[in-house]
Every structure is written in C-alpha cells, then in structure tokens.
Amino acid sequence: MFTKPTNENEIDNIIRTLNNCAPGPDSILSSILIENTAHFIQPLTHMLNSSLSQCIVPNEMEIAKIKR
C-alpha cells in the first residue's frame, strides 16, 4: 500500500473538523486539540508521515471509543 505524505495544512483542516468528537485512548478532548494546534502541528505531521512511510501504526491508534 502506498499513501502520499501529508502536510501541516491537511492535518490542520482535519483537526478543525473535530467538533465535539469523543476523545481517543489518550483522553485528549477535541477542543484542546483545536485550541493548541499551532504548538504541535509540525511534530504531529512528522510522526504521521513517519508512521505511513514505515508502515507502522501504534496499537493505540487502532482503537476507537464509541460514545452515545
């Protein structure tokens, strides 16, 4: 499988669409992600691109919480 690398603009756009999403396994609220995007967008983009290029996905990223 090949996935082209992402960029900071793409990640920023995705984060801004997270209105009232349930937190993941890390328990980080979407509002905190949205408010602090500028502080972590560069390392997050790097980590995601590294994960894709090495075909390694941490187990924690394969978990979803479903809330009603």
Buried (B, 14 or more C-beta within 10 A) or exposed (E): EEEEEBEBEEBBEEBEEEEEEEBBEEEEEBEEBBEEBEEEBEEBBEEBBEBBEEEEEEEEEEEEEEEE
